[in-house]
Amino acid sequence: QPENLLLVEAMRYTRVAATTFTDAGEIVIENPAATETYAHLHSKPIPEGQSVFVARFASPEQGRECLAKAIEEKGGRWDYIMRTAEGDRQHSLDIRRTRHPLTGEFLLLVVEYDVTELYEALAELEQAHENLHHIAMTDTLTQVSSLHHMQEAAKQFLNDATIHGESVRALFIDLDGFKQINDKHGHDIGDEVLKIVAQRIKSVIRQSDILA
């Protein structure tokens, strides 16, 4: 039918990789995008006991699991790292059950979307979030806990102490003569004194204590 020919043309020119596999994981047909993506694998012998479907996965074990899951659940959508011509890439696999138009044999249609950039952006966002949290919870000069962190931790300490019938001890430490150090030697030297004092205190307190 003409509309079927139009669909064939669309699959031929799309940049999305599309491959039809047998349940054994062997290729029935693939579009040029899929051929280009995995040409480096087609040029080498597939390891014995491994199907083409599995060979495309960075982890053969995950490939076998995906194939079994796709057959059992009659398709689905999962993300995996695939061995592409551009190196290992994160792909979203949209797998659907279909039938061979001539033989009626059950097949798996696998359409792959490269979502590597999305994963990288999410990883960068998570790292930025962790960095901001670290900045908020850490004093930039001495690298011990910030006052904000101490205030947050104090709430948990007090709650735990109330539950277990214990007490919380807070020690305020003042450096005698510190103002004279700043006045006489400058704030850069004063900052070094604070760093050294912080590290000395940190070295003698317990793991469960907080220095801020």
C-alpha positions as CSV (number, residue, x, y, z in Angstrom):
1,Q,0.0,0.0,0.0
2,P,1.2,3.6,-0.7
3,E,1.0,4.6,2.9
4,N,3.2,1.6,3.9
5,L,5.8,2.7,1.4
6,L,5.7,6.2,2.9
7,L,6.4,4.7,6.4
8,V,9.3,2.7,4.9
9,E,10.7,5.9,3.5
10,A,10.3,7.7,6.8
11,M,12.1,4.9,8.7
12,R,14.9,5.0,6.1
13,Y,15.7,8.6,6.5
14,T,15.1,9.2,10.2
15,R,18.2,9.6,12.4
16,V,16.6,7.4,15.1
17,A,18.0,3.8,15.0
18,A,15.3,1.2,14.4
19,T,15.9,-2.6,14.2
20,T,13.6,-5.6,14.1
21,F,14.8,-8.7,15.9
22,T,13.7,-12.3,16.3
23,D,13.2,-13.6,19.8
24,A,16.6,-15.1,19.5
25,G,18.1,-11.6,19.2
26,E,19.0,-11.8,15.5
27,I,18.4,-9.0,13.0
28,V,15.5,-9.3,10.5
29,I,15.8,-5.7,9.2
30,E,17.2,-2.4,10.3
31,N,17.2,1.2,9.0
32,P,20.4,3.0,7.9
33,A,20.6,4.9,11.2
34,A,20.9,1.6,13.1
35,T,23.4,0.2,10.5
36,E,25.6,3.3,10.9
37,T,25.3,3.3,14.7
38,Y,26.4,-0.4,15.0
39,A,28.5,-0.8,11.8
40,H,31.6,-1.4,13.9
41,L,30.0,-4.5,15.5
42,H,28.7,-5.9,12.2
43,S,32.3,-5.9,10.9
44,K,33.5,-8.3,13.6
45,P,32.4,-11.8,14.5
46,I,29.9,-11.9,17.3
47,P,31.2,-13.8,20.3
48,E,30.0,-17.4,20.4
49,G,26.7,-17.9,22.3
50,Q,25.9,-14.1,22.0
51,S,23.2,-12.7,19.8
52,V,23.4,-9.4,17.8
53,F,20.9,-7.9,20.2
54,V,23.0,-8.6,23.2
55,A,26.3,-7.6,21.5
56,R,25.0,-4.0,21.2
57,F,24.9,-3.6,24.9
58,A,27.9,-2.3,26.9
59,S,27.0,-5.0,29.5
60,P,26.1,-8.4,27.8
61,E,24.4,-9.5,31.0
62,Q,22.1,-6.4,30.8
63,G,21.5,-7.2,27.1
64,R,20.3,-10.7,27.9
65,E,18.1,-9.4,30.7
66,C,16.6,-6.8,28.4
67,L,15.8,-9.3,25.7
68,A,14.1,-11.7,28.2
69,K,12.2,-8.9,29.7
70,A,11.0,-7.6,26.3
71,I,9.8,-11.0,25.3
72,E,8.1,-11.7,28.6
73,E,6.4,-8.3,28.9
74,K,5.7,-7.9,25.2
75,G,7.8,-4.8,25.0
76,G,8.5,-1.7,27.2
77,R,10.9,1.2,27.5
78,W,14.2,1.0,29.3
79,D,17.5,3.0,29.4
80,Y,20.8,1.2,28.8
81,I,24.4,2.0,27.9
82,M,25.0,0.8,24.3
83,R,28.3,0.2,22.4
84,T,27.8,2.6,19.5
85,A,30.3,3.8,16.8
86,E,30.7,7.0,18.9
87,G,31.6,5.0,22.0
88,D,29.4,4.0,24.9
89,R,26.2,6.1,24.8
90,Q,23.1,6.1,27.0
91,H,20.1,5.0,24.9
92,S,16.4,4.9,25.7
93,L,15.1,1.6,24.0
94,D,11.5,1.6,23.0
95,I,10.6,-2.0,22.3
96,R,7.3,-3.2,20.8
97,R,6.0,-6.6,19.9
98,T,5.2,-7.0,16.2
99,R,4.7,-9.7,13.6
100,H,6.5,-10.4,10.3
101,P,4.1,-9.4,7.5
102,L,4.7,-12.5,5.5
103,T,5.4,-15.3,8.0
104,G,3.4,-14.1,10.9
105,E,6.5,-14.7,13.2
106,F,6.6,-12.7,16.4
107,L,9.3,-10.1,16.3
108,L,10.7,-7.3,18.5
109,L,10.8,-3.7,17.0
110,V,13.5,-1.7,18.8
111,V,13.7,2.0,18.4
112,E,16.6,3.8,20.1
113,Y,16.9,7.4,21.3
114,D,20.3,8.8,22.3
115,V,19.7,10.4,25.7
116,T,23.4,10.8,26.7
117,E,23.3,14.6,26.8
118,L,20.2,14.5,29.0
119,Y,21.9,12.2,31.5
120,E,25.0,14.3,31.5
121,A,23.0,17.5,32.1
122,L,21.2,15.8,35.0
123,A,24.5,14.6,36.4
124,E,25.9,18.1,36.2
125,L,22.8,19.5,37.9
126,E,23.1,17.0,40.7
127,Q,26.8,17.8,41.1
128,A,26.0,21.5,41.3
129,H,23.4,20.8,43.9
130,E,25.9,18.9,46.0
131,N,28.5,21.7,45.6
132,L,25.9,24.3,46.8
133,H,25.0,22.1,49.7
134,H,28.6,21.7,50.6
135,I,29.1,25.5,50.4
136,A,26.1,26.1,52.6
137,M,27.2,23.6,55.2
138,T,30.9,24.4,55.3
139,D,32.8,27.4,56.5
140,T,34.9,28.5,53.5
141,L,37.9,29.7,55.6
142,T,38.4,26.9,58.1
143,Q,36.6,24.1,56.2
144,V,34.7,23.1,59.4
145,S,30.9,23.1,59.6
146,S,29.2,26.4,59.0
147,L,26.9,28.1,61.6
148,H,24.0,27.1,59.4
149,H,25.0,23.5,59.6
150,M,25.4,23.7,63.4
151,Q,21.9,25.2,63.7
152,E,20.4,22.4,61.6
153,A,22.3,19.7,63.5
154,A,21.4,21.2,66.9
155,K,17.7,20.5,66.2
156,Q,18.4,16.8,65.5
157,F,20.7,16.6,68.5
158,L,18.1,18.1,70.8
159,N,15.3,15.9,69.4
160,D,17.5,12.7,69.9
161,A,18.4,13.8,73.4
162,T,14.8,14.3,74.4
163,I,13.8,10.9,73.0
164,H,16.7,9.1,74.8
165,G,16.6,11.2,78.0
166,E,20.1,12.5,77.4
167,S,21.7,15.9,77.4
168,V,23.4,18.0,74.7
169,R,26.5,20.0,75.6
170,A,27.5,23.1,73.6
171,L,31.0,24.6,74.1
172,F,31.7,28.2,73.0
173,I,35.4,28.9,72.5
174,D,36.8,32.4,72.4
175,L,40.4,33.1,71.3
176,D,42.0,35.5,73.8
177,G,44.0,38.2,72.2
178,F,42.8,37.4,68.7
179,K,41.9,41.0,68.0
180,Q,45.5,42.1,68.7
181,I,46.8,39.5,66.1
182,N,44.5,41.0,63.4
183,D,45.5,44.6,64.4
184,K,49.3,43.9,64.6
185,H,49.8,41.3,61.8
186,G,46.8,41.9,59.5
187,H,43.7,39.8,58.7
188,D,45.6,37.3,56.4
189,I,47.7,36.2,59.4
190,G,44.5,36.2,61.6
191,D,42.8,33.9,59.0
192,E,45.8,31.5,59.2
193,V,45.5,31.4,63.0
194,L,41.8,30.5,62.7
195,K,42.6,27.7,60.3
196,I,45.2,26.3,62.6
197,V,43.0,26.5,65.7
198,A,40.1,24.9,63.8
199,Q,42.3,22.0,62.7
200,R,43.8,21.5,66.2
201,I,40.3,21.4,67.8
202,K,39.0,19.1,65.0
203,S,41.9,16.7,65.7
204,V,40.9,16.1,69.3
205,I,37.1,16.0,69.2
206,R,35.1,12.8,68.7
207,Q,33.7,11.7,65.3
208,S,30.2,12.4,66.6
209,D,30.9,16.0,67.7
210,I,30.5,19.0,65.4
211,L,32.9,21.9,65.2
212,A,31.5,25.0,63.6
